[in-house]
Amino acid sequence: MPLEALGLVAISVILLWFGADWVVDSASALARKFGMSDLFIGLTIVAFGTSAPEFLVSGSAAFKGLPAISLSNVVGSNIINLGLVLGLMALIRPVCGTRTVCYRDGGTLLAVCVLVPLLAMNGHVGRLEGFLLLALLVGYLTFLWSRRGSLPPDVTEAPTGREAVWQDWPKLLLGFVGVSVGGDLLVDAARTIALSAGVSEWFIGMTIVAGGTSLPELVTCLAASVRGRNDMLLGNLVGSNLFNYLGVLGITAVLRPLTVGPEAIPGMIFLIGMVAVTLFFIRTGWRVSRLEGAILVLLTLIRWGMDFSG
């Protein structure tokens, strides 16, 4: 395995980490300036910021003729978000949930996860399917925007974060630049590693690439957990997964239609099960316990084992 490729992975992960962190921090501060709630920020601004690496990586992979990495990055990131990230957060401290996040937002995510493999059953996700996914994202964001001024009765607002300053605007721009460069480097390194190690591009996309692009979610959720901001934590994960499937996959398919290989369908079906299990855990006692967090982590490791052996 070339040391240069491993070095590129390390550099790209650092760029993705700090770039997305700057995007999330600055965008959240600017959003609070306009009186938006933590739940709304988590479902939209933070989710978009932490999904930026997935978009840049998937888009770059598609234009470089690597549809397996493009799609597996989206599917793998969504599995990691609910399996490793939420699972690890629950192991540190049980994650509380609400009816709103479970039924409204989680139910929307489950429906989308069922829709995507149905659209891909013909072996590709084309421009028409991409426009459909984007239309659904616009509809969901419009719905959230119409309710941004009032909190659901079961959601308690955490103390507000820092106030926005003028430096947040250039910091936001630099964050997106870092994410863009890091995403491009990660795709090139992943392709080199897959060729030299003799493993499939799908497996590399589901593990190394997806893990690298999911680091922003991990960092953001860890910060939210430490500060006791469960609304932003769950909102970030659910919103990020919705952005990945509707936004990242939608825009990528519009710009460059994707070929869906047979190895992709089991991963997408597994994701449906992962979402259903997560929502079940949230519903039982309105929290994800440490035991349930361990189960989510174990399910993710099992999925990786199946991809590697396959």
Secondary structure, DSSP 4 states (H G I P E B T S, - for coil): --HHHHHHHHHHHHHHHHHHHHHHHHHHHHHHHTT--HHHHIIIIIHHHHHHHHHHHHHHHHHTT-HHHHHHHHHHHHHHIIIIIHHHHHHHSPEE--HIIIIIIHHHHHHHHHHHHHHTTTSEE-HHHHHHHHHHHHHHHHHHHHTTTS--TT-PPPPP-PPP-TTHHHHHHHHHHHHHHHHHHHHHHHHHHHHHHT--HHHHIIIIIHHHHTHHHHHHHHHHHHTT-HHHHHHHHHHHHHIIIIIIHHHHHHHSPEE--TTHHHHHHHHHHHHHHHHHHHHTTSEE-HHHHHHHHHHHHHHHHHHHH-
